Each structure stands twice: as structure tokens, then as C-alpha cells.
């Protein structure tokens, strides 16, 4: 596909101007830009869901496109499964497709695909639409924020799906680890232009800095030339000759040029409320819904400047725990004691504290006309500018803002409240990467407690120093460090029994000499028996997995049976992976002897 001179405006704002880019077979393109710059608009144009004001799109004949929009729409007369498969070609074996769709929906946290779409939450609707986009046969897959509302396991699963996808991919995501692993090209939207950078997100950061350095150098030269020409004009220029006319035209061009400045960052710092010695103390907390126990026996005393991350699969109780901390919900057992000086502010998944009417500046002034920072008192308008709302943008009605701009405004209001305990419930959803970077910098200097529920692995590694994880056994498990450290710690956890405390090694007795063990020259008797039989075990497990896949296709409408078969297949596949890894270990050992 080729985009030639694409342009589109909304009102007087030009989102895209003269955009010319190409998409090749097997491209993996990530689209970046500040909220409100036109990322979703660009994807809608590429998908054919929106007509540009100017320019044209040239595409290969018969090109098949699958599109996940930012806000998916469902047919209210069809159930979720029927909505997912409705755009899939009838040439395929329909029942196999339904079985695969039902299985994928279960992986994405929708256990009953027969429900009607109006019974789903916003996150479930987005995940169902993601399943439809992935299952629809396509040469070009277009995904708008596919990692929103996915937990860590789902994100890793999606990453595997995209790695084996055989077509081209264009997507918007704020997940920087995901961008690094999946993309091979970055498109950045900046001042209505689209710049293309080869490489993943890490390479893009390097290339962008080079481009900005070059542009700023050129801007400094033009500024110096403009200053010189301005002095000449002030002396009374006379346009009597062709040379002088050209000089005047150059001055006017320099005066009217679009000036390039250092990239404006979200800059926000406020002085938090004073915190006394008593913070938040949790004692033997428990919460259940029906027969499902979310957590029990959870106790913790928050320390000043704690940076806590809370992780777990969707529906495990993360948001419930936050609501108990803020007093919105009562626990079944236990208590939460909050110090008198504690001032909490919660940045929730929904923009619930955002007015439905009024302008940007009105919404900020509701929080306060001024905010006290380390630099003194700052007006609400100045705070808006620091948060990338220019003076003109400040008078935009809230309903005209993009989804990401509303999130940024909501975050500004929360931080202006000067809390000393900041609760963040999925803070990275719909925020652009630039805003996330500055939020992370803000949290570095925030002298209070941060409690964050997040599926963003990069954000967790960057911000938190302790993680509590829901592991499905009714307990919250503590891990020191960020997300990478949590993964390492999890491998050694025994969920059936309390962790064993390793005994200290006894020093060798005096007078006894120890000799290093001789290097192994052949497989031990046990290893040899395992090596001789393991290929047969692998063949048997592979056959079982294939039979289960066939049975799943045959019972696609029996959701109880399908759930049982799905769980059994996942168990068999996990055992198969384990045996394959063991076979490779033994094979390498045999080759080392030879």
C-alpha cells in the first residue's frame, strides 16, 4: 500500500498534511505521537474506514485488511461469538473457525462466547474485537492500542501471535517492551507530518535525537540570519533593485517560517501534602465474591516513599483491592487503618472525575486557580501549558478532546491535588509515550507513596521497587524489585507449600582434604534411560495435543466441554514444551562427550 499526499483536518486543526509513506509485505510498523496528533485517524484512513480530505491511497488488488479500531462496534443482535466470526470468509470450515474463536475468547478472559455484547465491560469488548481482528484472514493487520485491557499473560500471548503472523502490521501501542519486540519500523506523527524510522523503538529513540539535533542546528542558523536581516530592515530597506527585493523576500520567509524548538515535554511538579508517621496499615484483609476468594490474610504496613506494583490476571481482584484501600468497598475480613495526614488521589481506569462539559481550562480551575510547586505558585493556565495544552487548546470543549487527551487532562487534575498517596489504576492506558515518560520522571521525585496496578512491564520496571502479585491461590505474593525481578523470583516459588529457608553450608572439617569432582564423560544410568525414552514421550504428547485440537473443533458450541478440553490441551502443551527442552539439554550433553 502507498499513501500519497494524504491530508485531513478537523475544524481549523490540520492533523495530517501531505503524508506520503509506503507499507511493504511483512512490515511491522509502530505509530507514535502525542495524544491528539492523529494516530487513530491515520490508522482509520489506512484501514479505509475514513476518507482523507486530500491525497490518495494506492493498494495491491485483492489486498485483505483486518482492523481493530480504538472503539469497536458490535452488532447488538448477534452474540459475541457471532460478532467475532461474522467477517470471516465462508470458504473456511465454519465450525473449525467457531471453535478456534471460542478458544481464543476464553484465552482473552471471555469464558462464555454466547453472551450478548451489551453485557461485556469496555475491556472485554476490546478483547473480543481483538480476537475478531486476529482471526480475520488478512494481508495487512491494523491494530489501535491492542495491549489495552490485556494482562501480562495475554500481552505475551499476543506478542507470540504477531510474531507468527504472515502479513504486514501497523499498530498504535504505548507498551515500549512490546514495540521493541514486535516492530521493525516506527512512524512518528509530529506537527501533521509522518516521519519514518527503520528499526524498533530503541533504534527510533537514537535516530530521532539525531534528526532533532540537525533540525535545531538549522533553526539556530536561520534565527541568526533573521536577526541580521531584521537589523538591515530597521535601517530602512529600499526595494529599488532586484537584489534588495530578494533580500526583503528572504526576510519575510524567515519571519513567517515554522520555528523548531526543543521538544516540549510534559513538565509537572507539585508539593505533596505533609505526611505524618502513620501511613496505611492493612491487617488480615480478605475479600470474596460468592465462592470465588480474591484474596485473604493480606497484611502490610506502607512505608513512606513506597513504590508498590500490583499485578495479576484480569478479574483477579486488583481494582477491588484499590477500592478497599480508598474506602469505596468494605472488606469481608480485616481492616485498613489510614493516618490522619494521608491525602489520597486515585487515577482510575475511567475518567470519572472529569467534567462532561466545559473547556480544558475550566476543568483545571475546578481543582484550583493556582498550584504550589518548588518554583512557587503556578497558575492553572501555566500548568496546562506544561501539560501540553497550548493557550488555544485550553479553550477546547472537553467533549472534543481525543481519548488520550482526556486521560492527560484527568491525570493533570489528579496531580494538581497535591496528594501524598498516589493510586494509579492502569495509568498507561491511552496515554502517549511522551506523557508516560514525564509521569515516570515526576514519580521519581514524588515524596509520597505510589501504589500502581499496571500491565505495562516497562512502567513497572521503571517505577516500582516492590510487587504484590495475584497467583490464583488466594494470596498476594511479595517480590522485591520490578517486573523482571518478579519473573525471576516466580520461577522459584512453590505455591503448594511455604518457601523453604536454605540452610547455611557447613564449613569443611579440619584435616580433611577435598578434591574437585571429575568431569562427566558419559550419561549417568538415569540420564541414559531418560534419553532413550524421551522421543517416544514427545511423540505421544504431540499426538494427544493434535487429538484435543480436533475434539475442540467438534464441540465448539458446548462451552463447558470446550473449557475442559482447552485446559487439558494447555496442560499437555506445557508438558510437551518441558520435554522438548529436556531433550535438547540431554542432546547437548551427548554432543559434548563426542
Secondary structure, 3 states (H helix, E strand, C coil): CEEEEEEEEECCEEEEEEEEEECCCCCEEEEECCCCCCHHHHHHHHHCCCCCCEEEEECCCCCCEEEECCCCCCCCCCEHHHHHHCCCCCCCCHHHHHHHHHHHHHHCCCCCCCCEHHHCCHHHHHHHHHHHHHHCCCCEEEEECCCCCCCHHHHHHHHHHHHHCCCEEEEECCCHHHHHHHCCEEEEEECCEEEEEECCHHHHHHHHHHHHHHHHHHHHHHHHHHHHHHHHHHCCCCCCCHHHHHHHHHHHHHHCCCCCCCCCCCCCCCCCCCCCCCCEEEEEEEEEECCEEEEEEEEEECCCCCEEEEECCCCCCHHHHHHHHCCCCCCCEEEEEECCCCCEEEECCCCCCCCCCCEHHHHHHHHCCEEEECCEEEEHHHHHHHCCCCCCHHHCEHHHCCHHHHHHHHHHHHHHCCCCEEEEECCCCCCCHHHHHHHHHHHHCCCCEEEEECCCHHHHHHHCCEEEEECCCCCEEEEECCHHHHHHHHHCCCCCCCCCCCCCCCCCCCCCCCCCCCCCCCCCHHHHHHHHHHHHHHHHHHHHHHHHHHHHHHCCCCHHHHHHHHHHHHHHHHHHHHHHHHHHHHHHHHHHHC
